[in-house]
Amino acid sequence: MTRSEFLEIIKNNINKNDYHLALVNGGQNPEFSYSIGLTEKLGYELIIAGGFISIKDNESIFRYVYEQLQSGSTVDSKW
């Protein structure tokens, strides 16, 4: 994949979901994920540190946190 193709994926995800979620799990712990593109909307990016069970679970947690912040609610301890 070229750099321009990768940047296009990021732009498409931001347009579709308001952010792109980057996962980092190079075999070292803790694994983490971070957003790209939320600074314009929230004024900051989000980071989830620590291992996660699956990519799908991590995406669900991330989306939940984002939706809570977007609505102005506090994030409860659902997870």
Protein Blocks (a to p, Z undefined) as FASTA:
>chain_A
ZZklmmmmmmmmmmmnopacddddehpacdddddehjlmmnopacddedddfblklmmmm
mmmmmmmmmnopacdfkZZ
